Structure formats: C-alpha cells, structure tokens
C-alpha cells in the first residue's frame, strides 16, 4: 500500500499546517501539499498528505474519510500513482508544416 493520501473537498482557505494538524491524529505526517491553480495560485480544494507508515494511512482513511472539517465533509483515499505524460518522439514540435513557427519549413 502507498503512503500518500488524496484529500478532497477541503476548504479553499485551508492551510498545509491545518491539514498536518488534522492528519496527525492518525499518525505521523511527513508532508502536505495543497493543489493550487498554476496561474492564480488559488487552492483547488484538494491536497496530498504523505504519512510515515502504511498503518498511519489506514488509520487516516478509517478515521477521517467523510469527516466534517470546517463546514465540509472531506474525502480521504489512497493517492493514485501519477500518470506519465506521453511525449512526441522524433523531435517534432507538434506544429504543422515541419515544425517552424510559421508553419512552413525554411527554403
């Protein structure tokens, strides 16, 4: 079993320190990462919490999944592995016409 949890439906104002405090009731928290919008920096209402042991992960899910935190019922589950992004092969840029920024190859 993985040691990382996905936490959904958290308050947009939640801080990493608050999540660390909440999850510490289930065991040792090694890291907390709130997911934010790349452009605005605003919270997306979810986070990843890494626990020290698999037993801590199980305890966190059992005790905190569906718990009322603030005015929200949070969801807590084992985080799925990150998917690898497929990259184009052969050095192509994905642009039509040979990859030049003007759409045509040089002559």
C-alpha angles and dihedrals in degrees: 000000000000123000096221125091131201112219118196137186095030121156115273087232095053116123130213089245091055091051091047090053093047095048094044088077086071097046143289115342113208099181143357126200122182112205112237136185110265093224105038101025090226120144117261091209097255139086146181119237120191117206127200098237141019089245089057089052092052092047092049092052093046095046104033109031104107093009119147108244112178103323096329136087104227125210120221123190141147108282115245118234115267113260118239113241114233113238123205112253129221097046094280119154096211092246120126121246102039101313101283114136089241094055096248131084119245117270 
